[in-house]
Amino acid sequence: MIAYARWLCIVVLTLAPFSAPQALTPAEIKEPQMRALQEKHFQQLQTIGSEVQAHIFPYAFYFSRVLDLELSQQERADQRSLRFDNYGGMTVVEITGNYFASYSSDMVDKSHRALRTFQDVMLPIVEIAMSELKDNPDVEGFAMEISHHVRGKAMGMSMERPENLVFVLSTNAALRLVNGKTESDRQAAILDGQFLINGEPFILYLNDRAAKEAARLQEQNPMAAGAGQESEQKSKSSKLTSTATMRPLPRMLPPDPPPSPSRDTSPDALAKIQVSFQKMIDVVLKEVDSQGHFVAYAPPTMVAFRKGAYLEFSANTTLPPSAAGSRYKMAALAFDDHIAHLVRPVMSYFKGDLEFDGIAFSTTIHLADKSASTEGSDAVEYFFPTAALRCYETYDCTGQQLIDQGSVLINGERVSLDLQISETGTR
């Protein structure tokens, strides 16, 4: 009997952390709007917390309002962190926690440490959260900050230090990450979010070879590897008396490309370029049409735009009824759900130096539940310079960066298109 009681006590103590609440109480949220959302969706947050705690991670993971704790400290600390917050103007479900994996700096470089923690911890959490919140209109995105540990030597002495990873993405990008059928789809979703290591912008690669190449470039030339990225002030180490905070990251833009010589955009010059690439264009139409939904009566044509020559593809984009909204929202969703998925397949056929300046996609947007006779449609044109397309093709630029380096026209008028703001319908 005594042995049984001792066993029961051990079981209860072992399971106690998993039964504890993981979300902050609404009363602890200071901002009124966020407090109201915390109260409204408290049960959903608790469900997410329970499922995350039930998930088996390779090493111990704890929700925590304070980062960079030792395990003995964490076991006594407040193990609640799920909450609504405002991140860069986006209403997000925010999660902070400590992951007690300890990586050797000699054996695992920064790129692979980030990839390992992303795959082992961050991705499972996003998948669990999305299963619960994907249809919640109040949630515009997710933000998480996870701390793991790095072992190494400093001045000949062994030491262990925390390394903090921040991952932020919109609900739309989270859905594409979770539902992505290919690694390219998931990589594109990640690049549409923000990733930081110890407060510094970082490009997370899912492909192991790409991660190794990034690490190699970082070792060879740390300054060059970080060129073109705007870095935040380095995050301060979290202390027992401070709470984990995350700050919005300004959009990172690659450096402007060098000016190119003026292009002859006369009708005769455009016709000659068209002829020289016609065979390749025909191949692209045949191979990519199933996902491109190209317009049969409007074949790809060389057009003049802003003193450059662009190969323009005409397509139809069909969006779900839920996409109805402003023309900016529909243009943003058409890019994310259709046009962005054509860039890499199309660019794979156009290698080396080209005799034209970029590629354009002209699409007419339709809603799935409306007939052609009853709906009004918007025509959107996306003009992308070759350099920006190459950057996006190799996962060195996000979709937003591609948009920013190009031009977007809605019904013939040039507009500024912020994907995140437009898709949340706040424009």
N, C-alpha and C positions, 0 to 999 in steps of 0.2 A: 504493500500500500504506500509506504513511504517513497519507494522507487517510482511508483506511478505518479505520485504527487509532484516529485521532483521533475519528472519528464514533462508533465503538463505545464509546470511553471516555465520550463525552458521554451516550450512551444509558444506559450502566450507571449513571453518576452521577445521571441523571435518575430512573431507576427505583428506585434504592436505597432512598429513604424509603418507597416503597410495599411493599417486601418486608420491612421491619423489623417486629418484633413490636409489637403495640399494647396488649397486656394485661400487667399486672404479674405477675411470677412469684409463685407461692404463698408463697415464703419472705419476700417483702416485705410480706405482710399480717400484721399483728400479732395481731389477734383470732382465736382458734383456730377458731371456727365459720366465720367468713368465709374463713379460710385453707383450710379443708377444702373449702368450696364452690369456691374459686378453683382448687384442684387438680382437683376432680371435673369442673368444666366449663371447664377452661382452653382446650381445643380449640375449644369453641363461641365463647368470647370472641375467640379468635384469628380465627375465621371471620368474626365480626361486624366486627372491626377491619379485616380485609382488604377486605371488601365496602364498608365506609365509605370507606376510602382509595381504592378504585377508583371511587367515585361522583364525578361531575363537579359540583363546587359552583361557583357564580358567581365566588367568590374563594377563595383558598387556605384550607384548613382543616387544622389539625394537632391530633391528640391531644396533650395536654400535662398534666403534673402541676402545672405552674405557669401561672397565668393572667397576662394583661396584659403579655405580652412583645412586644418589637419583632420584626419578621420575622427580622432578622439574629441576634437572640438565640435565637429559636425554632428556627432551623435547626441550632443547636448544642446545644439543650436536649434533655432526655429526652422522647421522643415516645411515651410509653406512659401510659395512664391507665385503661383498662378494668379494672374490679375489682368485686368484691362488697363491699357495705358495709351497715350498718344505718342506716336513716334514719327517725327517729321510730317505732321499733319495727317497721319493715317492712324485710324483706330485699330489697335492690335491686341491680341492676346499675348502677353509677355510671360516668358518662363526663364527663370535663372536657376542654376544648379551647379553642384560640384560632382565631377566624375573622377573617381579615384583610380584612374589609370596613370601609370608613371612610365614615360617613354625615355629611353636612353638617347641623348642628343647625338652620341657617336654612331648609333645604329639606325636611328629614325630621324630623317630631316624634317624641317618644318612643314613642307608640303604634305608629306606622308602622315605626320602627326595630325594635321588638320583633316586629311581625308579619312583617317581611321576613326577619329572621334565623330566626324560627320556621319559616316556610314553606321557606326555602332550605336550612336546616341541621338544625334540631331534628326536624322532621317526617320528612325522609328517614332520619335516624338511627333514629327510633322504628320506622319501617316495616321497616328492615333488621333491627333487633334483634328485633322481634316475629316476623318470618319464621323466625328461628332459635330463639327462646326461648318461643314462645307455649304450648308443651306442656310446659315445664319446671316441675315443681311446686315447685322450690326458689326460683324467682324470683317475688317478690310485687309487684314494681314496678320502675320505672326512675327514675333521677335523673340529670340532666345540668346542668352549668354551662358556659356558652359565653360567651366574651368577644369583643366586637367593638369598633370604635373610632368615636369621634364627633369631628368637626372643628367648631371654632367660634372665638370670640374672647373673650378675657378681658382687661379693662383695655386694650382697643384692640389687643391683640397676638393673632396667630393661635396656636392651640394645638390639640392633639389629646389626647383622654383615653379611657381604656377604659370600657366599660359592660358589666357582667356580668349575664347572664340565667340564672336558675335555673328549671328545670321539673321537677316531680316528679309522678308519677301511678302509680296501682296498675296491675297487669297487666290487670285487668278494664277499667279506663278506657282503657288503651292499645289494647286490642283494639277498643273502641268507637270510638276515634279513628281507627284504621287502617281499620276496616270500615264506618265511618259512611257511609250512602248520601246523606245530605243535610248541608248546612252546619249545620243545627240539631243533628243528631246529633253532629257533631264538636265543635261549640261546647259542648254539654252535657258531653261527655267531658273537655274542657279545664277546664271550671269545676269538675269533680270532682277535679282535681289542684291543685297549688300552683304559682304563677308569681310570681317576684320579679325586680325590677330593682335592682341594687346593694343587695340586702338588704331592699328595701321591697316589701310585698305589692302586686301589680299584677294587674288584670283584663285578660287578653288577649282581644281581639275579633277574630274571623276576618272579620267583615263590615267592609268598608272604611268604610261610612257610620257604623257604630257606633264604629269607631276614631277617625274624625274628630270625632264628637260628644264622645267621651271626652277627646280633646285640647282641644277647645274649652272644655269644662267645667273642665278642669285649668287652662287659661290664665285663665279668668274668675274662678275661685274655687278656688285650690289646696287650701284647708282643707276646703271643702265636698266637693270631689271625693274626699277621703280619709276622710270621716266614716264611722265605724262599723268601720273596719279596724284591727286590732291590728298594729302594725308592730314588727318585730324591730330590734335595735340595728343601725345602718348597718354594712354590711360594710366591713372595712378593705381598702385597696388591696393587691393581691397584690404581693409583692416577689420578687426572684430567689431569696431565701433562704427563702421561705415556700411551703408547698404549698397548692393549692386545696382549700378546705373548704366544706361546705354544712351548715347547721344546720336542724333541723326547725322548721317554722313553726307556731305555735299556730293553731288553727282560727279563722278570721275570721267574726265574727257581725255582722249588721247591727244597728242600734240597735233597741231594743224599740219597737213601735208604741204610740202614745198609747192610753190606756184608752178603750174605746168604751162608750156607754150600754148598760145591761142590755137584753137582747132578750126579748120575750115569746115563750116557747117552749111555750106551752100547745098542746094538740092543735088547737084551733080556729085559732090564729095560724099554726101550721105549715101547716095545710091551705090557708089563704088565700094564703100565700106560694107554695105548690105550684101553686095554680090560676093565679096571675099569671105564673108562669114555665113552665107546662106546654107551651105551643107551642114554646118554645125548647128545652126538654128533649127533646121528640120529635124535633126537628131534629138535636140532638146525637147521639141514639141512632142515627138513620139514617145520619148522615155519619161517625161515628167508630167504629161497631160493628166494622168490619173489623179494626181494630187494638186495639179495646178489649176484645173478647171478652166483651161484657156478658151477664149472665144474663137470659134472656127472661122467666122467671117471677118475677123480682125487679126490677121497674122502679125507676128512680131515685126516691128519696123524701126529703122534708125530715125530718131527725131532730134531736133536741135533744142537744147534747153540751157539757158544761162551760159551761152558761148561754148557749150560742149555738145558732143554727140553721144546720145544714149540709145541703147537697144531697149525698146519698150515692148513688154508683153501685156496683152489684154486678157483679163480673166473675170470670172464671176465669183463672188464670195457670198455664201449663204450662212447667216448667223441664226442661232436659236432665238425663239421669241423673247427670252429673258434679256437679250442684248438690246432690246428697244430702248431708245434714249436719245441723247443729243448726237449730232453728227460727229462730234469729237469722240464720244464714247464708242460709237460704231466704227469709226476709223481706227481707233486704238485696238479694238477687239479684232477687226479685220486683219490688222498687222500681226497681232499675237497668235491668232488662231489659224491664219492662212498664209499671208505673205512671208512672214519670218521663216516658215517651214519650206519655202521655195528657194531661199537664198543659197543655201549650201548645195542642194542638188543642181541648181542652174550653174553656180560658179564652178562646180567640178568639171564642167565642159570648157570653161574659158580660162586657160592657164597662160602664164607668161605675160609679156607685154602685149597689150591690145591696141587696136587702132581706133578705139572709141573710149569715151571717158567714164562710162558707167552703165548701169542697168536700171530701167524703170519698170514698175508694175502698175498698170492702170486697172482698177477693178470697180465693178458696180456691185454695191452691197444690197443684198436681199434678206428679208426675214423669212424663216422657214414656214411660218403659218399664214403668210399672206400671198394671194395670187398676184400675178403681174398687173392685173387690171385695177386692183384696189390699193396697192402699195406705192408709196413714193420712195424712190431709190436715190442714194447718194453715190456720186462718182468720185473716187479717191485715187490720186496718183502719188506714187512714192518714187522719188528720184534718188538713187544712191550712187555716189562716186565709187570708182573701182577700189581705191585705197580703203574706204570704209567697208566695202563688201569683203575684201580680203581679211580685214581685221575681225569682222564678225564670223567669217568662215572658219578662222583658226581659233575661235573662242577667246580672242583677246579683247573683244568689245561686246558690250551688251546690246540688246535690242534698242534700248533708249539711246545709247551712243550712236548707233547706226542711224536712227531717226534724226538725231541732232546734227550729224554731219551731212545729212541729205536735205531734201526738201519734200514737203507734203502739201498737196493741193487738194482741197475739197470743193467740188463743183467749180473748178477753175480758179479758186482763190487760194493763195498760199497761206498756210496757217502754221502756228506753233503747236506741236502735239506732245504733251506730257502723258505717257502711257499710264502711269500710276494714278495721276489725278483724273484723267479722262475716264478710265475704267471704273473708278469709284463713283463717278457721276457727280463730282463736286464742281465741275467746271460750268 
